[in-house]
């Protein structure tokens, strides 16, 4: 009897069930991401020709991908990329996996700067380049500086900038937050580490085993970076410039208090993400 070939839809369904059994949070999405990467196809083909058979090579590759995801390796690391805003970014252990929550910052800044006039953007803790590169890709006259203390993260950001033709408009620098900066910017953004040190070992395996600890650890109460960031704003932000910082769950009051303690910061407000969770603090310098 001839064995029934494995088709796109059969492979997707089987992988979804395996990931559900492994208690993966997003089994349907992850199974699809892994399948499209293994078969080198796209969503249109998956939905338009779901009974297309997999080649033996694609079948083996897909099996390897699913096994790795069952072991809690992030799908973005397995396929080597992650979508963020309008960009596909290289994703690996050198930087945080880009997360949709962080897109709130991009959306907010673009809405408050709808006209494409030259602006300088500073991204403190630039990581793999997610926020800064997404903004520069949308605003062709903007340029920016991204600072990070991780050489590996900066290398990853550089690769992502090159991938999207943004190298000539971005300056990536090794450094400790704002130290050594002698320039003021129109826009300052950051997604700093904000997990309390003692909490990190209790996080999901995908995070605690695969994201860089330096990009997670916000100190004893998770707020150490914000003390530095808010204190730096009068130095690095131009008058009438705006800032947007991401923060973690249950940190709203503490982060707002830190912002309110800095003379000159006005129009402070908190923006929720798509899950209706407080996610970003935004404001202006007089």
C-alpha positions as CSV (number, residue, x, y, z in Angstrom):
1,X,0.0,0.0,0.0
2,X,1.3,3.4,-0.9
3,X,1.9,5.7,2.1
4,X,-0.2,8.8,2.1
5,X,2.1,11.8,1.6
6,X,2.4,14.4,4.3
7,X,0.6,17.6,3.2
8,X,0.9,21.1,4.4
9,X,-2.4,21.0,6.3
10,X,-1.7,17.5,7.8
11,X,1.8,18.7,8.9
12,X,0.4,21.8,10.4
13,X,-2.4,20.0,12.3
14,X,0.0,17.3,13.7
15,X,2.5,19.9,14.8
16,X,-0.2,22.0,16.5
17,X,-1.4,19.0,18.5
18,X,2.2,18.2,19.6
19,X,2.8,21.8,20.7
20,X,-0.5,21.8,22.6
21,X,0.6,18.6,24.4
22,X,3.9,20.3,25.2
23,X,1.9,23.2,26.7
24,X,3.3,25.8,24.3
25,X,1.3,29.1,24.6
26,X,0.7,29.7,20.9
27,X,0.6,26.2,19.3
28,X,-1.3,27.2,16.1
29,X,0.8,30.2,15.3
30,X,4.1,28.5,16.2
31,X,3.3,25.4,14.1
32,X,2.5,27.6,11.1
33,X,5.7,29.7,11.5
34,X,7.8,26.5,11.7
35,X,6.0,24.9,8.7
36,X,6.4,27.9,6.5
37,X,10.1,28.1,7.3
38,X,10.8,24.4,6.8
39,X,8.9,24.3,3.5
40,X,10.2,27.7,2.3
41,X,6.6,28.7,1.4
42,X,4.3,31.5,2.4
43,X,0.8,31.9,4.0
44,X,-0.9,32.3,0.7
45,X,0.4,28.9,-0.4
46,X,-0.6,27.3,2.9
47,X,-4.1,28.5,2.7
48,X,-4.5,28.4,-1.1
49,X,-2.9,24.9,-1.6
50,X,-3.1,23.2,1.8
51,X,-2.9,19.7,0.3
52,X,0.5,20.3,-1.3
53,X,2.8,17.5,-0.3
54,X,6.1,18.1,1.6
55,X,9.3,17.0,0.1
56,X,11.3,14.5,2.2
57,X,13.9,17.2,2.9
58,X,11.2,19.6,4.2
59,X,9.6,16.9,6.2
60,X,12.9,16.2,8.0
61,X,13.5,19.8,8.6
62,X,10.0,20.4,9.9
63,X,10.3,17.5,12.3
64,X,13.6,19.0,13.7
65,X,11.9,22.4,14.1
66,X,9.0,20.9,16.0
67,X,11.2,18.9,18.3
68,X,13.2,22.1,19.1
69,X,10.0,24.0,19.9
70,X,8.8,21.2,22.1
71,X,12.0,21.7,24.1
72,X,10.9,25.4,24.6
73,X,13.3,27.0,22.2
74,X,11.6,30.1,20.9
75,X,10.2,29.8,17.4
76,X,12.0,33.0,16.4
77,X,15.3,31.4,17.2
78,X,14.5,28.2,15.4
79,X,13.6,30.0,12.1
80,X,16.1,32.8,12.7
81,X,13.7,35.7,12.3
82,X,10.8,37.5,13.9
83,X,8.3,40.0,12.5
84,X,8.2,43.4,14.3
85,X,6.0,46.2,13.0
86,X,6.7,46.1,9.2
87,X,10.1,44.5,9.4
88,X,11.4,40.9,9.5
89,X,14.3,41.0,12.0
90,X,17.0,38.5,12.5
91,X,16.4,36.9,15.9
92,X,18.8,34.8,18.0
93,X,20.3,34.5,21.5
94,X,22.2,37.8,21.2
95,X,19.0,39.8,21.8
96,X,15.5,39.7,23.2
97,X,12.9,38.1,20.9
98,X,11.0,41.1,19.5
99,X,7.5,41.2,21.1
100,X,4.3,42.8,19.8
101,X,3.9,44.7,23.1
102,X,6.8,46.8,22.2
103,X,5.2,47.9,19.0
104,X,3.1,50.3,21.2
105,X,6.1,52.6,21.3
106,X,6.5,52.6,17.5
107,X,2.8,53.3,17.0
108,X,2.7,56.1,19.6
109,X,5.8,57.9,18.2
110,X,4.6,57.7,14.6
111,X,1.2,59.0,15.5
112,X,2.7,62.0,17.3
113,X,5.1,62.7,14.5
114,X,2.9,62.1,11.5
115,X,4.7,64.5,9.2
116,X,8.1,63.2,8.0
117,X,10.4,66.1,8.9
118,X,14.0,65.4,10.1
119,X,14.2,64.1,13.6
120,X,17.0,62.5,15.7
121,X,16.0,59.4,17.7
122,X,17.9,58.0,20.6
123,X,17.3,54.4,21.6
124,X,18.8,53.5,25.0
125,X,19.3,49.8,25.3
126,X,18.8,49.3,21.6
127,X,19.1,45.5,21.7
128,X,18.5,43.9,18.3
129,X,17.3,47.3,16.9
130,X,13.6,46.7,17.0
131,X,12.2,50.1,18.0
132,X,14.8,52.3,16.3
133,X,14.9,50.4,13.0
134,X,11.1,50.3,12.9
135,X,10.9,54.0,13.3
136,X,13.6,54.8,10.7
137,X,12.0,52.5,8.2
138,X,8.8,54.5,8.5
139,X,10.3,58.0,8.5
140,X,12.8,58.4,5.7
141,X,14.2,61.7,6.9
142,X,15.0,60.4,10.5
143,X,18.3,59.3,11.8
144,X,19.1,57.7,15.1
145,X,21.6,56.5,17.7
146,X,21.3,53.2,19.4
147,X,23.3,52.4,22.6
148,X,23.8,49.1,24.3
149,X,26.3,47.6,26.6
150,X,26.2,44.2,24.9
151,X,28.6,43.9,21.9
152,X,26.6,40.9,20.8
153,X,23.3,42.8,20.7
154,X,24.9,45.7,18.8
155,X,26.2,43.2,16.2
156,X,22.7,41.8,15.8
157,X,21.3,45.4,15.5
158,X,23.9,46.1,12.9
159,X,22.9,43.0,10.9
160,X,19.2,44.0,11.1
161,X,20.1,47.6,10.0
162,X,22.0,46.2,7.0
163,X,19.2,43.8,6.1
164,X,16.8,46.7,5.8
165,X,19.1,49.3,4.2
166,X,19.2,51.5,7.2
167,X,22.9,51.4,8.0
168,X,23.6,54.9,6.7
169,X,20.9,56.4,9.0
170,X,21.7,54.6,12.3
171,X,24.7,55.0,14.6
172,X,25.2,52.0,16.9
173,X,27.4,52.6,19.9
174,X,28.7,50.4,22.8
175,X,28.0,52.2,26.0
176,X,26.3,52.3,29.4
177,X,23.0,54.1,28.9
178,X,23.6,57.8,28.2
179,X,27.2,58.0,29.5
180,X,29.4,60.0,27.1
181,X,26.6,61.4,25.0
182,X,27.0,65.1,24.2
183,X,24.0,65.5,21.9
184,X,20.3,66.2,22.5
185,X,17.6,64.3,20.6
186,X,14.0,65.0,19.4
187,X,12.8,61.6,20.5
188,X,14.1,59.2,23.2
189,X,12.8,55.6,23.4
190,X,13.7,52.6,25.5
191,X,12.6,49.1,26.3
192,X,14.9,48.5,29.3
193,X,15.3,45.5,31.5
194,X,12.5,45.6,34.0
195,X,12.2,42.1,35.6
196,X,13.2,42.0,39.3
197,X,16.3,39.9,39.7
198,X,14.7,37.4,42.0
199,X,11.9,36.7,39.5
200,X,13.9,35.8,36.4
201,X,14.5,32.2,37.4
202,X,10.7,31.7,37.6
203,X,10.0,33.0,34.1
204,X,9.0,30.7,31.1
205,X,11.9,28.6,29.8
206,X,11.7,30.4,26.5
207,X,12.7,33.6,28.3
208,X,15.0,32.6,31.1
209,X,17.0,30.1,29.0
210,X,17.1,31.9,25.7
211,X,16.8,35.7,26.2
212,X,20.0,37.4,27.4
213,X,19.8,37.9,31.2
214,X,21.4,41.4,30.8
215,X,18.3,42.4,28.8
216,X,15.9,41.1,31.5
217,X,17.4,42.0,34.8
218,X,16.2,45.3,36.1
219,X,17.7,45.0,39.6
220,X,16.2,44.2,42.9
221,X,12.8,45.9,42.2
222,X,13.1,46.0,38.4
223,X,13.3,49.7,38.4
224,X,17.0,50.4,38.3
225,X,17.1,51.3,34.6
226,X,14.2,53.8,35.0
227,X,16.1,55.7,37.7
228,X,18.9,56.2,35.2
229,X,16.7,56.9,32.2
230,X,14.4,59.5,33.8
231,X,17.4,61.3,35.4
232,X,19.1,61.5,32.0
233,X,16.1,62.9,30.1
234,X,16.9,66.6,30.8
235,X,20.4,66.0,29.4
236,X,19.6,64.0,26.3
237,X,16.1,65.2,25.3
238,X,15.6,68.5,23.4
239,X,13.1,71.0,24.8
240,X,9.7,70.0,23.5
241,X,11.1,66.6,22.7
242,X,9.2,63.4,23.6
243,X,10.1,60.1,25.2
244,X,8.5,56.7,25.4
245,X,9.6,53.9,27.7
246,X,8.2,50.4,28.0
247,X,7.7,49.0,31.5
248,X,6.4,45.8,33.1
249,X,3.2,44.6,34.7
250,X,2.4,46.3,38.1
251,X,5.1,49.0,37.6
252,X,2.8,51.8,36.5
253,X,2.6,53.7,39.8
254,X,6.4,53.4,40.5
255,X,7.4,54.4,37.0
256,X,5.0,57.3,36.9
257,X,6.4,58.5,40.3
258,X,9.9,58.4,38.9
259,X,8.8,60.5,35.9
260,X,7.0,63.0,38.1
261,X,10.1,63.5,40.2
262,X,12.0,65.0,37.2
263,X,11.5,68.7,36.8
264,X,10.4,69.7,33.3
265,X,8.7,66.5,32.3
266,X,5.1,67.3,31.4
267,X,2.1,65.7,29.6
268,X,2.9,62.4,31.3
269,X,0.5,59.6,30.3
270,X,0.4,55.8,30.3
271,X,-0.5,53.9,27.1
272,X,-2.0,50.4,27.2
273,X,-1.0,47.5,24.9
274,X,-3.5,45.5,22.8
275,X,-4.1,43.2,25.9
276,X,-5.3,46.3,27.8
277,X,-2.2,46.2,30.1
278,X,-0.3,49.4,31.0
279,X,2.8,49.2,28.9
280,X,4.4,52.5,27.9
281,X,5.0,55.8,29.7
282,X,5.1,58.9,27.4
283,X,5.8,62.5,27.9
284,X,7.4,65.8,26.9
285,X,10.3,67.9,28.2
286,X,9.4,71.6,28.5
